[in-house]
């Protein structure tokens, strides 16, 4: 495969799903590489999340918890929260499938989006506070974004999109079966590395994240008759939240 095209795919994935300043690159022939590079983007976000969290723990418990819970959202440019909020509005409307799809595309923010955003932040804050109070090893923060993006990448590749006009459909065009294998390899590397560094408790956290990711994706798939970029963003946010909650209970030390 062309090295330049690989590098362009990486820059496109990083530029689209993070706030890191990089040269603007767009090559439609490399768009199908955005998905297999998602775990690499997750690794970069996770590295900053871990490093900045180690610095933040020197503050008071309240400020440390707020900063640590917000770091991954800031680093991803809040793009996945946008999908989470849009999905919340559509899902809790309890309308027909077609109406849910219309609400999903609506740029206006509804009451359900605001309510579920508050739920997300409260649960994230509680989980991080518990993690800090129990003095849990923060290294797991490095692995959580990799796991979530590996799973979302697999979901985008394996499940049918309900629209051919969205980002998910565009990224899937001309994708190869080897991309799924690459994402599984990323996931296996994370499991082995986390187990070696943090022990068996890390395996429980990762396993729960994988399970929650699959259950969320299949539930949304049935509700909307397919997947989309917003639904994948929602799945990612819920998966990472479950990773934090699991870490607060199991304490990978």
C-alpha positions in Angstrom: 0.0 0.0 0.0 1.2 3.5 -0.8 2.9 5.1 2.3 1.8 8.5 1.3 -1.8 7.3 1.2 -1.4 5.7 4.6 -0.1 8.9 6.1 -2.9 10.9 4.6 -5.4 8.5 6.1 -3.9 8.9 9.5 -3.9 12.7 9.2 -7.5 12.7 8.1 -8.5 10.5 11.0 -6.6 12.6 13.5 -7.8 15.9 12.0 -11.5 14.8 12.0 -11.6 13.2 15.4 -9.3 15.4 17.6 -8.4 19.0 18.2 -4.7 18.5 17.5 -3.5 21.1 15.0 -2.4 19.3 11.8 -2.1 20.3 8.2 -5.4 20.1 6.4 -5.4 17.0 4.3 -8.3 15.4 2.3 -7.8 12.7 -0.2 -11.1 10.9 -1.1 -9.0 7.9 -2.1 -7.7 7.6 1.4 -11.0 8.2 3.2 -11.5 4.4 3.7 -8.3 4.5 5.9 -9.9 6.8 8.5 -11.6 3.9 10.3 -8.5 1.6 10.7 -6.6 4.6 12.1 -9.2 5.3 14.8 -7.4 3.3 17.5 -4.2 5.2 16.8 -6.1 8.5 17.3 -7.4 6.9 20.5 -3.9 6.1 21.6 -2.8 9.7 21.2 -5.9 11.0 23.1 -5.3 8.3 25.8 -1.7 9.3 26.2 -2.6 13.0 26.7 -5.5 12.0 29.0 -3.2 9.9 31.2 -0.4 12.5 31.2 -2.7 15.5 31.9 -4.5 13.5 34.6 -1.3 12.8 36.4 -0.7 16.6 36.6 -4.3 17.3 37.5 -4.3 15.1 40.6 -2.2 17.7 42.4 -5.3 19.9 42.6 -8.3 19.6 44.9 -10.4 16.5 44.5 -13.3 18.4 43.0 -11.2 20.3 40.4 -9.2 17.2 39.6 -12.3 15.2 39.0 -13.9 17.8 36.7 -10.7 18.3 34.7 -10.0 14.6 34.3 -13.6 13.8 33.2 -13.5 16.7 30.6 -10.1 16.0 29.1 -11.2 13.3 26.6 -14.2 15.4 25.5 -12.0 18.4 24.8 -9.3 16.4 23.0 -11.9 14.9 20.7 -13.4 18.3 20.0 -16.7 17.2 21.5 -17.6 15.6 18.2 -18.7 12.3 19.8 -20.8 14.2 22.4 -22.7 15.7 19.5 -23.6 12.3 18.3 -24.6 11.2 21.8 -26.9 14.2 22.2 -28.5 13.8 18.8 -29.1 10.1 19.5 -30.6 10.9 22.9 -33.1 13.3 21.3 -34.1 10.8 18.6 -34.2 7.8 20.8 -36.2 9.2 23.7 -38.7 10.8 21.3 -40.3 7.3 21.1 -41.4 8.1 17.5 -41.4 5.9 14.5 -38.1 4.8 12.9 -38.4 7.3 10.1 -39.1 10.2 12.5 -36.2 9.1 14.7 -33.9 9.4 11.7 -35.2 12.9 11.0 -34.7 14.0 14.6 -31.2 12.5 14.4 -30.3 14.8 11.5 -31.9 17.9 13.2 -29.3 20.4 14.3 -31.5 21.8 17.0 -30.8 20.7 20.6 -33.8 19.2 22.4 -34.7 18.6 26.0 -33.6 14.9 26.0 -30.2 15.8 24.7 -29.7 18.3 27.6 -30.9 15.9 30.2 -28.8 13.0 28.9 -25.7 15.2 28.7 -26.2 16.1 32.4 -26.6 12.4 33.2 -23.3 11.7 31.3 -21.4 14.4 33.1 -22.7 13.5 36.6 -21.9 9.8 36.1 -18.4 10.6 34.6 -17.7 13.0 37.6 -18.8 10.4 40.1 -16.7 7.7 38.5 -13.6 9.8 38.3 -14.0 11.0 41.9 -14.3 7.4 43.1 -11.2 6.5 41.0 -9.2 9.4 42.7 -10.4 8.6 46.2 -9.4 4.9 45.8 -6.1 6.0 44.3 -6.6 3.7 41.3 -3.8 3.5 38.8 -4.6 6.1 36.1 -2.7 4.3 33.4 -5.9 2.6 32.4 -7.0 6.0 31.0 -4.4 5.4 28.2 -6.2 2.2 27.1 -9.9 3.3 27.3 -9.9 5.5 24.2 -8.2 2.8 22.2 -10.7 0.1 23.1 -13.7 2.4 22.4 -12.4 3.4 19.0 -11.4 -0.1 18.0 -15.0 -1.3 18.8 -16.6 1.6 17.0 -14.4 1.0 14.0 -15.5 -2.6 13.9 -19.1 -1.6 14.3 -18.9 0.8 11.4 -17.3 -1.8 9.2 -19.6 -4.7 10.0 -23.0 -3.1 10.4 -25.1 -1.6 7.6 -25.6 2.2 7.5 -29.1 3.4 7.1 -28.0 6.3 4.9 -25.5 6.5 2.0 -24.9 10.3 2.6 -23.3 10.3 6.0 -19.7 10.0 7.2 -20.1 6.4 8.3 -21.1 5.4 4.7 -18.4 7.5 3.2 -15.7 6.0 5.3 -16.9 2.4 4.5 -16.7 2.9 0.8 -14.0 0.7 -0.7 -13.1 -0.7 2.8 -11.3 -4.0 2.9 -11.9 -7.0 5.0 -8.4 -6.7 6.4 -9.4 -3.5 8.1 -11.5 -5.5 10.6 -8.6 -7.8 11.3 -6.4 -4.7 11.9 -8.8 -3.4 14.5 -9.0 -6.8 16.2 -5.2 -6.8 16.4 -5.2 -3.4 18.0 -7.7 -4.7 20.5 -5.6 -7.8 21.3 -2.5 -5.7 21.8 -4.4 -3.4 24.2 -5.7 -6.4 26.2 -2.3 -8.0 26.4 -0.5 -4.8 27.3 -3.0 -3.7 29.9 -3.0 -7.2 31.5 0.8 -7.1 31.7 0.9 -3.7 33.3 -2.3 -3.6 35.4 -3.2 -7.2 36.0 -6.5 -9.1 35.6 -8.7 -6.3 36.7 -7.9 -4.4 33.5 -9.2 -7.4 31.6 -12.5 -7.1 33.3 -12.8 -3.4 32.5 -11.9 -4.0 28.8 -14.3 -6.9 28.6 -17.1 -4.8 30.0 -16.4 -2.1 27.5 -16.5 -4.5 24.6 -19.8 -6.0 25.8 -21.4 -2.6 26.4 -20.2 -1.4 23.0 -21.7 -4.3 21.2 -25.0 -4.2 23.1 -25.4 -0.4 22.6 -24.6 -0.7 18.9 -27.0 -3.5 18.2 -29.8 -1.8 20.2 -29.3 1.4 18.2 -29.1 -0.6 15.0 -32.5 -2.1 15.7 -34.0 1.2 16.8 -32.8 3.1 13.6 -32.6 0.3 11.1 -28.9 0.8 10.6 -26.0 2.8 11.9 -24.7 6.3 11.3 -21.8 8.6 12.5 -24.0 10.0 15.2 -25.0 6.5 16.5 -21.3 5.4 16.5 -20.4 8.6 18.4 -23.1 7.8 21.0 -21.8 4.2 21.3 -18.2 5.5 21.8 -19.3 7.9 24.6 -21.3 5.2 26.4 -18.5 2.7 26.1 -15.9 5.1 27.6 -18.3 6.0 30.4 -18.7 2.3 31.2 -14.9 2.0 31.2 -14.7 4.7 33.8 -17.4 3.3 36.0 -15.9 -0.2 35.8 -12.5 1.3 36.7 -14.0 3.0 39.7 -15.4 -0.3 41.0 -12.7 -2.7 40.1 -9.7 -0.5 40.6 -7.0 -1.7 38.1 -3.9 -1.2 40.3 
